[in-house]
Amino acid sequence: MMERELEPALIPSMMDIAKQVAYWRDSAKEDWAVAFELVHGGLQIHNPVRLADLAGLQPSPEQRDTLAEMNAFHLEGRYPESLTPLPTVEEARGYMTRGEGVFQWLMNQL
């Protein structure tokens, strides 16, 4: 039986493997640290309006309203039993349009 040779491009180099291991190890460490903080009482602020205030940002009244409206969907993600009604397609488009404006504003604050 003749052994088939693999093309060099198909054989992962040790460097690639080391980079992948380092990436997953570092990601796991970061995830563990966040989980630890969540369990032990830190990092509990999920309200985007409150986060903006803590960061010293000054969103306009319209931006604050958009952040507050979108907070309802964050609650649904964290607490599925809250049963926040899903938006209609039109409402979702409106959220995305307003959210895009807030997103661009936040990116400009960096």
N, C-alpha and C positions, 0 to 999 in steps of 0.2 A: 504494500500500500504506500503510495507516494504522499509525503507530507506537503501540504500547500503552504507557501510562504505568504505572510501578510505584507501588504504594502506598508512602508515606513509611516505613512500618514495615518494609518489605522491603529498603530501601536502608541498608546499614550506614553508620553515620556514621564520620567520620575518627577520632573519639575511640574508638569501639569497635575499629577496626583498630589504632590506636596501642596500646590496652590489650592486645590479643591479641599484637601483636608484642613488646611489653615482657614479657608473661608467658612466651612461648616463648623469648625471648632470655635471660631470667633463669633459667629452668629449664635451658636448655642450658648456661649458665655453671656452675650448681650441679652438673649431671651430669658435666660435664667435670672439675671439681675433684675430685669423688669418684672418677672413673675414674683420674685422675692419682695420687691417694693410693693407690688399690688397686694400681696398677702399680708404684709406687715404694716399696712397703713399708709404707705406713701403713694404718690402718683394717682390720687383718686379723683382728680379734677378732670371731668370729661366735657363740661359745658363750654362750648366754644366762645360764648360771650365772656364768661369768667376768665378763660384762658387769655383772651385778648386784653382784658383789664389787667390781669397779672403781668402780662408782657409789656405793659405800658403803651399799648397801641390805642389809637383813638379812632375807631371805626365811626363812620357816619351813622345817623339814625337808621337809614335804609340798610346799611351793612349789618348793623346790630340786629335788625329785624330778620334779615336773611339767616344770620348765624343762629338766632333763636328758633326760627322755623325748622332749620335743618337739625337742630338738637333733638327734635322729636324722633328722627330716624336713627340717631345715635343711640337713643334710649331703647328703641326697638331692637337694635343689634345687641345691646348689653342685657336687656331684659325682655326676651321674646314673649313672655306672658303678658306684657303690657298691651299687646294687640293694637298698636297704632294702625289706623286704617291706611292702606296703601294709597298713594296719590293716583289720580287719573293720569292718563298720558299727557294731557294738557298741563296739569299741575306739575308733573315731573319735568316737563320742558321748561316751565317757568322757574322751577327750583334750579335747574341746570343753568339757565341764562343768568339768574341773579347770583348763583354760586360762582359762575365763571368770573363775574365782576369782582366778587369778594376775593376769589383766588388770585386774580391778577393784582389786586390791591395788596394782598398779603405778600406776594412775591416781590413787589416793589418796596416793601418795608425791610427786606433783607439787605 
